[in-house]
Amino acid sequence: MHIVFFNRSYYPDLEASGQFLTELAEDLAAKGEDVSVVCGMSYHVKGKHRRLPLEVETRNSVRVIRVSNTQLPKSSFICRLVNLGTYLAGCLLALCVLRRPDIVVSQTDPPLLPVLTVPYARLSRARFMFAINDLYPDVAIALGEISNPLWLKLLDFASRFGLRHADMVTVLGEDMKARVMAKGCPPQKIAVTRHWADVERIRPRKEQNEFRQKHGFVPSDLIIMYSGNVGLSQRLEDLIHVAREFRESKNVHFLIVGEGAYKDRLQAIATQLELNGRVRFFPYQAKGQLDQSLSAADLHVIPLARGVAGTIVPCKMYGIMASGTPYLAIMDRDSEAVRVAEQYECGFHCPPNSRAELKEHIEFALRNRALLHKMGRNGRRAAEQEFSRSAAAERYHRLISSMV
């Protein structure tokens, strides 16, 4: 069975969608499937200079067709449009070198992909899966990223076009499933396929943690960490302002680990509030060091802006759970991350846009370190039993095989 995935992000990109797709594609290839991926260039990892519009390589039995799209700053809307256009144009070229697929899987980076992938699947007489990681235009509307009505209509058309013609639609949580059903997609063709953690690679590294030692933290320090993409959907400025309330608490530290369009602004806010010693910024950590960086925290924060739940599912929670660390879900109560935290007793909930409650939760964490350790163990157990990479790959393989 030849499976073709379309998604701009893929190895060696450090964005979450690319890392999950890399693991899934390689796991399916290891199960004997013929897997191809049409991807683009990373915004964060600078590779060699590319002279060709396409480069084809085989990595871990997966055929990777890499499009040389532009990598202009994502902070500019016009630059994003150019990046989008050059990637889609490269995908058209990639179709010329692809063998006929049995399954076409279209993800949502970029969101206009169904306009290209649906006709390709139909012309190839292949089954079409619409794998939704971010629900458009809902997420753009919730974040206020886009106000142009024509652009919103185009995003809505692409999303509904993919939903209407899909043989199978996958979503990342029950909250996202509810939103997709509200668009008129019948529930019988929607499958909840949650992301996962590589529990063999990401293990609790609480004792003699290399990340803490390297950066001068001692065991008595309480580290509050955000790890991942630093974008608009997280609204991390609230965390920066709350950190100001702990300026006199020398053993409380706030770490933001990752990259994104919003990072420069957050650094400017921290500097303006004179928090450079209390709030520290770090780049994306290498995959081989991820267990050390995730385990370095005593409490992770997973923030989402109000109204965003169901348009995005913060899949970073699975890696956090695998590291044996609890998390604070700062988002609407009906979100998937809150459901998981309450079901497995591995985290707390805090409503968004409430700095006073966020401060209270951090003070509670400071007083209840033993409870944090217990929640961390609960999360690790759930990651091993419910959200492991091997179990997720097996479920996905059964699902995709059922389509044929």
Buried (B, 14 or more C-beta within 10 A) or exposed (E): BBBBBBBBBBBEBBBBBBBBBBBBBBBBBBEEBBBBBBBBBBBBBEEEEEEEBBBEEEBBBBBBBBBBBBBBEBBEEEBBEBBBBBBBBBBEBBBEEBEEBBBBBBBBBBBBBBBBBBBBBEEBEBBBBBBBBBBBBBBBBBBEBBEEEEBBEBBBBBBBBBBEBBBBBBBBBBBBBBBBBEBEBEEEBBBEBBBBBBBEBBBBBBEEBBBBEEBEBEEEBBBBBBBBBBBBBBBBBBBBBBBBBBEEBEEBBBBBBBBBBBBEBBBEBBEEBEBEEBBBBBEBBEBEEBBBBBBBBBBBBBBBBBBBBBBBBBBBBBBBBBBBBBBBBBBBEEBBBBBBBBEBBBBBBBEBEBBEBBBEBBBBBBEEEEBBBEBBBBBBBBBBEBBBBEBBBEBBBEBBBEBE
